[in-house]
Amino acid sequence: MSIVEENPELFENRKADHIRLALDERMQAKGGSGLDDIRLIHEAFPEIDFNEISLKTRTLGKDVAVPLFISSMTAGHPGSTTLNLVMARVAEKRGWLMGVGSQRRQLTDPSADQEWATIRKGCPRARFLGNIGLSQMIRTPVAEIRRLADTLEAEAMIVHANPLQEALQPEGTPYFAGGYSALERLVRELGLPVIVKETGCGFSERTLRRLNDIGVYAVDVSGFGGTHWGRIEGGRSAEGDKRRLASETFRDWGIPTVESLAAALAIDPGYEVWGSGGVRSGLDAAKLLAMGARMVGLAKPLIEAAIEGEEALDRKMDLLEYELKTAMFCTGSKNIMDLRERGVWEWARTRKP
């Protein structure tokens, strides 16, 4: 099946719907991430000074200022350039990586390249991660995906898997046959690191093992517990539509973030394991990092702030860094390696067997 050109107006309306509904609390799988089942162990004598704490880590072959990144969100509709420019400016200032929204529209609409040209010009030192859906990746020549990365000067390309969303989306493209072989070809030929992520439903151990054989650079587990795209697509459908009805059936579908992360780490993979899905604070991020995640992504808390503007987003990102540092201080962790390797986390007593 070839790439089908989509009506620009329908595309823009869908993306605007996504932003609106993503901010609706009914679309959040609250408490389902498993993060409440993780407790960091308090150290009353940390033997470090707060100002000694370093958030610096290393990924994609380079040092990064913080182990937090802006998770892929939105692109290709009126208003997305403004939002992405706000996020890119603050990410550039604070040294965060930024995953961009799906670049799908650029595959059929050359004018869509202008959004990223504008953002790159305004943020020459920002560090971007490109993004394409698995369904589109399967049907797109590697050279064209490389072009998408080049429009951003991206450091890596994210391939996002979203079968539940595509199945429930009115305009969905639930065509995933040949995904593993296409991904293997992309890893081999792209010339950039390839990161695979889910979109809020997580990864099973079986899939995580198979991805290890392909040679991807990193897997972002993006588990159940945050914004649920099945609920969002149901919310976009008319009353009585089968997609809306099915979205209620599948409203709690997915593997929790903590469970998916633990499964990835247990197989001792050759790829980096990143964590996202329901991360709402620096403490949440600290828990995933303590478990062994290399990087942690956030979306909803950041887009809420970005809608208010650069100052609000900068305050939010500063707070997240401060919360992470506070968690590190109170566990006696001077740096991110300490946080990962000192065994400072445990299952909370409230965890269900």
C-alpha positions as CSV (number, residue, x, y, z in Angstrom):
1,M,0.0,0.0,0.0
2,S,1.5,3.4,-1.0
3,I,1.4,6.6,1.0
4,V,-2.0,8.3,0.6
5,E,-2.1,12.0,0.4
6,E,-4.5,13.4,3.1
7,N,-6.7,16.4,2.8
8,P,-4.8,19.2,4.6
9,E,-7.9,20.5,6.3
10,L,-8.8,17.1,7.8
11,F,-5.2,16.6,8.9
12,E,-5.2,20.0,10.6
13,N,-8.5,19.4,12.3
14,R,-7.4,16.1,13.6
15,K,-4.2,17.6,15.1
16,A,-6.1,20.4,16.7
17,D,-8.5,17.8,18.2
18,H,-5.6,15.9,19.6
19,I,-4.2,18.9,21.5
20,R,-7.7,19.9,22.8
21,L,-8.5,16.3,24.0
22,A,-5.0,15.6,25.4
23,L,-5.6,18.4,27.9
24,D,-8.9,16.8,29.0
25,E,-8.5,14.9,32.3
26,R,-10.9,12.2,31.1
27,M,-8.3,11.2,28.5
28,Q,-5.7,10.5,31.3
29,A,-5.1,7.0,32.6
30,K,-4.5,8.3,36.1
31,G,-2.6,6.1,38.5
32,G,-2.2,3.4,36.0
33,S,1.5,3.9,35.3
34,G,2.7,1.9,38.3
35,L,4.8,4.9,39.5
36,D,2.9,4.9,42.8
37,D,4.2,1.4,43.4
38,I,7.8,2.6,43.4
39,R,9.3,4.3,46.4
40,L,12.7,6.0,46.7
41,I,14.5,5.2,49.9
42,H,15.1,8.2,52.0
43,E,18.7,8.9,53.2
44,A,18.8,11.2,56.3
45,F,22.6,11.6,56.0
46,P,23.1,12.1,52.3
47,E,26.8,13.2,52.7
48,I,26.6,15.6,49.8
49,D,25.7,19.2,49.3
50,F,22.7,20.1,47.2
51,N,24.8,22.4,44.9
52,E,27.1,19.4,44.1
53,I,24.3,17.5,42.4
54,S,24.7,17.1,38.6
55,L,22.0,16.1,36.2
56,K,24.4,15.6,33.3
57,T,24.2,12.3,31.5
58,R,25.1,10.9,28.1
59,T,23.1,9.6,25.2
60,L,23.3,9.5,21.4
61,G,27.1,9.6,21.8
62,K,27.0,13.1,23.4
63,D,26.7,14.7,26.8
64,V,23.2,16.1,27.7
65,A,22.5,18.6,30.4
66,V,19.6,16.7,31.9
67,P,18.2,13.1,31.5
68,L,14.7,14.6,30.6
69,F,13.4,15.2,27.2
70,I,10.3,16.7,25.6
71,S,8.3,13.8,24.3
72,S,6.9,14.0,20.8
73,M,3.6,15.9,20.6
74,T,2.4,17.9,17.7
75,A,3.2,19.3,14.3
76,G,1.6,20.2,10.9
77,H,-1.4,22.3,11.9
78,P,-2.1,26.0,12.5
79,G,-0.6,26.9,15.8
80,S,1.8,24.1,16.0
81,T,4.7,26.2,14.8
82,T,4.1,28.6,17.7
83,L,3.9,25.8,20.2
84,N,6.9,24.0,18.9
85,L,8.9,27.2,18.7
86,V,8.1,27.9,22.4
87,M,9.2,24.4,23.3
88,A,12.3,24.5,21.1
89,R,13.5,27.8,22.6
90,V,13.2,26.6,26.2
91,A,14.7,23.2,25.4
92,E,17.6,24.9,23.7
93,K,18.1,27.2,26.7
94,R,17.9,24.4,29.3
95,G,19.8,21.7,27.3
96,W,16.9,19.3,26.9
97,L,16.4,17.0,23.9
98,M,13.2,17.6,22.1
99,G,11.2,14.9,20.2
100,V,9.1,16.6,17.5
101,G,5.5,15.7,16.6
102,S,4.8,13.3,13.8
103,Q,6.4,14.4,10.5
104,R,3.8,12.5,8.5
105,R,2.4,15.6,6.7
106,Q,5.8,16.3,5.2
107,L,5.6,13.1,3.3
108,T,2.8,14.5,1.0
109,D,2.9,18.2,1.5
110,P,6.3,19.9,0.7
111,S,5.1,23.2,2.3
112,A,5.0,21.4,5.7
113,D,8.9,21.5,5.7
114,Q,8.6,25.3,6.4
115,E,7.5,24.7,10.0
116,W,10.8,23.1,11.0
117,A,12.9,25.4,8.8
118,T,11.4,28.3,10.8
119,I,12.0,26.6,14.1
120,R,15.5,25.5,13.3
121,K,16.4,29.0,12.2
122,G,15.1,30.4,15.5
123,C,16.8,27.7,17.6
124,P,20.1,26.8,15.9
125,R,21.5,24.9,19.0
126,A,18.3,23.0,19.8
127,R,18.7,19.2,19.7
128,F,15.8,17.5,17.9
129,L,14.7,13.9,17.5
130,G,12.7,13.3,14.3
131,N,9.4,11.3,14.3
132,I,7.5,9.1,12.0
133,G,4.7,6.5,12.6
134,L,5.4,2.9,12.1
135,S,2.6,2.6,9.5
136,Q,4.1,5.4,7.5
137,M,7.7,4.2,7.9
138,I,6.8,0.8,6.4
139,R,5.7,2.5,3.2
140,T,8.3,5.2,2.9
141,P,11.7,4.9,1.2
142,V,14.6,5.3,3.6
143,A,15.9,8.2,1.6
144,E,12.6,10.1,2.2
145,I,12.8,9.4,5.9
146,R,16.4,10.7,5.9
147,R,15.1,13.9,4.2
148,L,12.6,14.4,7.1
149,A,15.5,14.1,9.5
150,D,17.6,16.6,7.5
151,T,14.8,19.2,7.6
152,L,15.3,19.2,11.4
153,E,19.0,18.5,11.5
154,A,17.8,15.7,13.8
155,E,20.2,13.7,15.9
156,A,18.0,10.6,15.7
157,M,14.8,9.4,14.3
158,I,11.9,8.1,16.4
159,V,9.6,5.5,15.0
160,H,6.3,5.5,17.0
161,A,4.1,2.5,17.3
162,N,0.4,3.2,17.9
163,P,-1.8,0.2,16.8
164,L,-4.7,1.0,19.2
165,Q,-4.8,4.6,18.1
166,E,-4.7,3.8,14.4
167,A,-7.5,1.1,14.9
168,L,-9.8,3.6,16.6
169,Q,-8.9,6.8,14.7
170,P,-11.6,7.7,12.1
171,E,-8.8,8.5,9.6
172,G,-6.5,5.8,10.9
173,T,-3.9,3.8,9.0
174,P,-3.8,0.4,10.8
175,Y,-1.4,-1.2,8.3
176,F,1.5,-2.7,10.3
177,A,2.4,-5.8,8.3
178,G,6.1,-5.8,7.5
179,G,7.0,-3.6,10.4
180,Y,10.0,-5.5,11.7
181,S,11.7,-5.9,8.3
182,A,11.1,-2.2,7.5
183,L,12.5,-1.2,10.8
184,E,15.5,-3.4,10.3
185,R,16.1,-1.8,6.9
186,L,15.8,1.7,8.4
187,V,18.3,0.9,11.2
188,R,20.7,-0.4,8.6
189,E,20.4,2.3,6.0
190,L,19.3,5.6,7.7
191,G,22.7,6.7,9.0
192,L,21.2,8.0,12.2
193,P,20.3,6.3,15.5
194,V,16.7,4.9,15.5
195,I,14.6,5.1,18.6
196,V,11.4,3.1,18.9
197,K,8.6,4.3,21.1
198,E,5.0,3.4,21.9
199,T,2.4,6.1,22.4
200,G,1.0,5.1,25.8
201,C,0.4,1.4,25.6
202,G,3.9,0.1,26.4
203,F,5.9,-2.9,25.1
204,S,5.7,-6.6,26.0
205,E,8.8,-8.7,26.8
206,R,8.3,-10.5,23.5
207,T,8.4,-7.3,21.5
208,L,11.3,-5.9,23.5
209,R,13.4,-9.0,22.8
210,R,12.7,-8.9,19.1
211,L,13.6,-5.2,19.0
212,N,16.9,-6.1,20.6
213,D,17.7,-8.4,17.6
214,I,17.1,-5.5,15.1
215,G,19.7,-3.2,16.6
216,V,17.7,-0.1,17.4
217,Y,19.5,2.6,19.5
218,A,16.9,3.0,22.1
219,V,13.4,1.9,23.1
220,D,11.1,4.4,24.9
221,V,8.6,2.2,26.6
222,S,5.9,4.9,26.8
223,G,3.6,2.8,28.8
224,F,0.0,3.0,30.0
225,G,-0.6,5.7,32.7
226,G,-0.7,9.0,31.0
227,T,-2.6,10.4,28.0
228,H,-4.5,7.5,26.4
229,W,-4.8,7.9,22.7
230,G,-7.5,5.2,22.4
231,R,-9.7,7.4,24.6
232,I,-8.8,10.5,22.5
233,E,-9.7,8.9,19.2
234,G,-13.0,7.7,20.7
235,G,-13.6,11.3,21.9
236,R,-13.2,12.5,18.3
237,S,-15.9,10.1,17.0
238,A,-19.7,10.8,16.9
239,E,-22.1,9.4,19.5
240,G,-23.0,5.9,18.7
241,D,-20.1,5.4,16.3
242,K,-18.5,2.0,16.7
243,R,-15.1,3.6,17.3
244,R,-16.5,5.7,20.2
245,L,-18.1,2.6,21.7
246,A,-15.0,0.5,21.3
247,S,-12.8,3.2,22.9
248,E,-14.8,2.7,26.1
249,T,-14.0,-1.1,25.9
250,F,-10.3,-0.3,25.4
251,R,-10.1,2.7,27.8
252,D,-7.7,0.8,30.1
253,W,-5.7,-1.1,27.4
254,G,-2.0,-1.1,27.7
255,I,1.0,-2.2,29.7
256,P,1.8,0.1,32.6
257,T,5.0,2.2,32.3
258,V,6.8,0.6,35.2
259,E,5.9,-2.9,34.1
260,S,7.1,-2.3,30.6
261,L,10.3,-0.6,31.8
262,A,11.1,-3.4,34.2
263,A,10.6,-6.0,31.4
264,A,13.0,-4.1,29.1
265,L,15.7,-3.8,31.8
266,A,15.3,-7.5,32.7
267,I,16.4,-8.7,29.3
268,D,19.6,-6.7,29.6
269,P,19.2,-5.3,26.1
270,G,21.8,-3.9,23.8
271,Y,19.7,-0.8,23.4
272,E,19.2,2.1,25.8
273,V,15.9,2.0,27.7
274,W,14.0,5.3,28.0
275,G,10.9,5.8,30.0
276,S,7.7,7.8,29.5
277,G,4.0,7.4,30.1
278,G,2.3,9.2,33.0
279,V,5.4,11.1,34.2
280,R,4.1,14.2,35.9
281,S,6.9,15.4,38.2
282,G,10.6,15.3,38.7
283,L,10.0,12.7,41.4
284,D,8.3,10.4,38.9
285,A,11.3,10.9,36.6
286,A,13.7,10.1,39.5
287,K,11.9,6.8,40.1
288,L,12.3,5.7,36.4
289,L,15.9,6.7,36.4
290,A,16.6,4.9,39.7
291,M,15.1,1.8,38.1
292,G,17.5,2.1,35.2
293,A,16.0,4.3,32.5
294,R,18.6,6.3,30.6
295,M,16.3,9.1,29.7
296,V,12.8,10.1,30.8
297,G,10.2,11.9,28.6
298,L,7.3,14.2,29.5
299,A,4.5,15.5,27.3
300,K,1.2,16.7,28.9
301,P,2.8,18.8,31.7
302,L,5.0,20.6,29.2
303,I,2.4,21.3,26.5
304,E,0.1,22.7,29.2
305,A,2.8,25.1,30.2
306,A,3.9,25.8,26.6
307,I,0.3,27.0,25.7
308,E,0.8,29.7,28.3
309,G,4.2,30.8,26.8
310,E,7.9,30.6,27.2
311,E,8.1,31.9,30.7
312,A,5.5,29.4,32.0
313,L,7.3,26.5,30.2
314,D,10.7,27.6,31.6
315,R,9.3,27.7,35.1
316,K,7.8,24.2,34.6
317,M,11.0,22.7,33.3
318,D,13.0,24.4,36.1
319,L,10.6,22.9,38.7
320,L,11.0,19.4,37.1
321,E,14.8,19.7,37.3
322,Y,14.5,21.0,40.9
323,E,12.2,18.1,41.9
324,L,14.6,15.6,40.3
325,K,17.6,17.1,42.2
326,T,15.6,17.1,45.4
327,A,14.9,13.3,45.0
328,M,18.6,12.8,44.3
329,F,19.7,14.8,47.3
330,C,17.3,12.9,49.6
331,T,18.6,9.5,48.3
332,G,22.3,10.6,48.6
333,S,22.8,10.5,44.8
334,K,25.3,13.0,43.6
335,N,24.8,12.3,39.9
336,I,22.6,10.2,37.6
337,M,24.9,7.2,37.7
338,D,24.6,7.2,41.5
339,L,20.8,7.3,41.2
340,R,20.8,4.3,38.9
341,E,23.4,2.2,40.6
342,R,23.1,2.7,44.4
343,G,19.8,0.7,44.8
344,V,17.8,3.6,46.1
345,W,14.3,2.3,45.1
346,E,12.0,-0.4,46.3
347,W,8.4,-1.6,45.7
348,A,6.0,0.3,48.0
349,R,4.0,-1.7,50.5
350,T,0.8,-0.6,48.6
351,R,1.8,-2.6,45.5
352,K,-0.8,-5.1,44.6
353,P,0.6,-8.7,44.3
